[in-house]
Structures are given as C-alpha cells and as structure tokens.
Amino acid sequence: MSPQTAYPEKNVSRFDTLTGSAHWQGFTQMSEYEKLVIAEAEGCWLTTTSGDRVFDGVSSLWCNVHGHRHPKINAAIEEQLHRVAHITTLGMSADVTEKLAEKIVEITPGDLGHVFFSSDGSSSVEAALKMALQYWHQRQHPRPNKTQYLALSLAYHGDTTGAVSLGGIKYFHQLFAPIVFRPIRGPLPCSYRLPPGVTPETACDAYADEVEQLLKRHHETIAAVVMEPLVQGAAGMITHPHGFLSRVRKLCDDYDVLLICDEVATGFGRTGKLFACEHESVTPDILCLGKGLTGGYLPMAATVARPHLFEAFLAKTSESKQFFHGHTFGGNPLAAAAAIASIDLFEETNLIHALAAKTQQLRGEFTNLHQNQHVGDIRGRGMMVGIELVQDRDKKTPFDAAELVGARVCKRATDLGVWIRPLGDVVIVMPPLAATDEELEHVGKIVCQAIADVTEKG
Ligand SMILES: *Cc1c(COP(=O)(O)O)cnc(C)c1O
C-alpha cells in the first residue's frame, strides 16, 4: 500500500472547483451553498468579504440584542481578557462568573435562584433534563419512577441527542429516532391551524385539556413538561393561545410534575418582556437560557433552577448527590463579562420599555402583506415574527415544499440587502432588539418586496 492511499493527499485547489469547502456548515446543503462570508459587522449590519452590506435580519440566528461591536460589550470582553480568559467552574469559579450568576438570579422570574452554566442552548436543555431526573431520585420523598418527559408537538430544543429526543420536527428528528428516548407527545398549541371544532376562543382550553389528559394518564412516570413559552421558534414561530403557559404551570402543580421552560429563543427581551414567562406571571421550576444571554457575542447558556431542586442535591460529598454533569467551558469568564455588560445595557438603554413601540412598528411594516393571497399568517410575539406563506390562503394549504418558496423569498431579501433565513415556508424576521425605527422600516420594506417578487411574479 502506497502512502498516498493510506493518507490521501489534500488537494487544496479542489476547494475552488467544488461548491463545498473546508468548512462544513450546519443545516446547510453544501452542494448548493453560495458562499456568503462576513468580514466585519457594526450595529445591525454585516459586511461581506466582497464589501456588500446586509442587514442582520435574524440577529445572527436569534441571539444578537444590542447590535454588533457594541462599545460597552467589546470593552467588557477586552477588560476581562486582560485578567483571565478561561478557568474551569468545576470546583472553582471566577469572580466575573459569580457576579453573573447573581445577576441572572436577580432578573429571572420568581424564586429561580441557582444558575448552572454551559456553552449552548442544547446543553442547557440537556442539563435541565438530567437535573429533573436526578431531582426526583434524590429529593426527600424520592420518586425514581419519574423518568419521562412531556414535550409539545413540533418541539425544538436543540441538536444534541437528549434535546433531539424531545424534538418533533420531521427533518430534524425522525431520522435519529433509533438512538433517542421517546417523550410523551403533547399537542401543538397553534393559534393559526386549529383542530376541528376548536375556535380561537376555546383553543387555550382545548390544548390545555389535552395536556391534562396526558398528565392524568402518565403523571406517575413524568419527571417534567418541557416547553418553549408563548412561541415555538424553530417550529415556525408557532404562537400559543394566551393563557396556555399559565394553564400548563397550574397542571404541573396539580399533577406534581416539574415545568422546564426553554427560553433559549424567547429570553432576553425577544417577546417584549425580559422573559416570555413574565407575560403570564409564570415561574418554571427550571429555566433554560442561551442565545441572547451574552447579547449574542460569545457562546454561553444557563440552566436556572428553583431552590427545591438545588436543595435536593445538597448532602455530604461522600453521599454522591452532586449534579453529575458539567462542561469544560461552562461559566467561561469572557462570556460572563459579555453577559453582564449585555444585561446592564438592557437597563441603561431602557430597552424593554422601548420594545413595545418597536414591536408595533415592525408589525406595522407588514400590514400591506395581508392583501397578498399567499400570506397565510403573520404571527409571533414582540421582535419575533413569522410570516407563513401558503398556496391557498382560505384553505391554509401549504405550498409544495419542493418549490422552496420560503428559501427563495429569503434569497431575494438577501439580494435586496436584508439577510433572513426561513423555516420551511415561514419567513422569519428577528432583527436585533436595538434596531432603530429607520432600520425596522428598511427591513419591513425589503421583506415585503421579496415576498411580492417571489409570490406574485413566480
Ligand atoms: C436555538 C435553540 C436551542 C439550541 O440552542 P443551541 O445554542 O443552538 O444549541 C434550544 N432551544 C431553543 C428554543 C432554541 O431556539
């Protein structure tokens, strides 16, 4: 065997001829991918290596809050870099991480009081699942049979295997069914397509009743209900009826089941309040945070637990009750510094207060779309908007998926200067929360034009 066959040589020049590249990108068909490479960014704008400027219409995958290269966040990271970039938080900690944990406790709802750090949203969900299970084993009156989870239909909680187990999106999850655990599947609490006989007025009760039936049957073995509050982002901005979240909270209390709220997408102002749970005065037992935690600057996530959970893990070391989970980069000081600066900025810029007007403006930009026969629904909460394009508006019939209508709209919008990324035929618009009125107007105009160009002219 020649060395060449054992170690095929790299032929760097083939990168020029193949559409693919050294970089294999997530959720991206590399054979059709047209390279879009960003060289720098400022505020809500990205500049490509060829010098084109595009507006960051999905906040760099739903995480940017105050804009790129914000002087305060940049300075906080730089300052921290001069002290320490990374240490472990297993058995020790950094001053800046301690400070962030206290801040998160301060700003999160109710008595959420203990912050477990990881590096991405999926990991925050994994930690929540394991935390819930270990809790039922170790609490004062142990219930070791509680090992199942109830997840909503079309759920999305990340791409690691545990998070995929909860997931209910065909293309993301079905293939991996042989290697995951099965959750108990709840309803899709959708406000657009209602089950037969259900009206907008009765939708909340109908969906909550469905959850109750499942809890009634399975509560003895259910450790937790896991859900995104208010809006299921990756499912296509599926927007729940008002009151659904608080009904589920009540049901979890009634049936002695934990409530895990995944606010990786909805957290940090996205829905118009700092946390979506606040809209319905709900405190989950475990809260998952990610994306916007560092203002979208550095990878960091958090799993925040209430005291009864935390306390079930307290014992003598020799009893082996500590949480058996931990990540190398959990609580990273640079990320913690960015997160503190981002949280402080919410207060300094009075951002939450400003969001009501921004939300109204963003929605206003889409008013004319209601005349387009292919716009089925415009939904979401706050600065989290999904525009569902359909073949037939009255029957709510989707387009043939192979037509890639959503993708074509987003391509057109990008060519016109606004980078957006669809979920099927739902056009997602999630500008950074700091976007100005003029910028929101720009986004609105271009998204409307892109939709018109694709749906009216074919
Ligand atoms: C994005 C997302 C995740 C996964 O976060 P990653 O940082 O991509 O691992 C989990 N849950 C929800 C609701 C999300 O939107």
The ligand as an SDF file (V2000), in Angstrom:
LIG
                    3D

 15 15  0  0  0  0  0  0  0  0999 V2000
  -31.6110   27.6010   19.3110 C   0  0  0  0  0  0  0  0  0  0  0  0
  -32.4140   26.8600   20.3150 C   0  0  0  0  0  0  0  0  0  0  0  0
  -31.8680   25.8240   21.0780 C   0  0  0  0  0  0  0  0  0  0  0  0
  -30.4810   25.2890   20.8330 C   0  0  0  0  0  0  0  0  0  0  0  0
  -29.5110   26.2090   21.1190 O   0  0  0  0  0  0  0  0  0  0  0  0
  -28.0230   25.9800   20.5150 P   0  0  0  0  0  0  0  0  0  0  0  0
  -27.2470   27.1100   21.0980 O   0  0  0  0  0  0  0  0  0  0  0  0
  -28.1620   26.0500   19.0420 O   0  0  0  0  0  0  0  0  0  0  0  0
  -27.5790   24.6590   20.9760 O   0  0  0  0  0  0  0  0  0  0  0  0
  -32.6390   25.2310   22.0550 C   0  0  0  0  0  0  0  0  0  0  0  0
  -33.8980   25.6340   22.2710 N   0  0  0  0  0  0  0  0  0  0  0  0
  -34.4710   26.6150   21.5620 C   0  0  0  0  0  0  0  0  0  0  0  0
  -35.8560   27.0200   21.8610 C   0  0  0  0  0  0  0  0  0  0  0  0
  -33.7570   27.2550   20.5450 C   0  0  0  0  0  0  0  0  0  0  0  0
  -34.3230   28.2070   19.8040 O   0  0  0  0  0  0  0  0  0  0  0  0
  1  2  1  0
  2  3  1  0
  2 14  2  0
  3  4  1  0
  3 10  2  0
  4  5  1  0
  5  6  1  0
  6  7  2  0
  6  8  1  0
  6  9  1  0
 10 11  1  0
 11 12  2  0
 12 13  1  0
 12 14  1  0
 14 15  1  0
M  END
$$$$
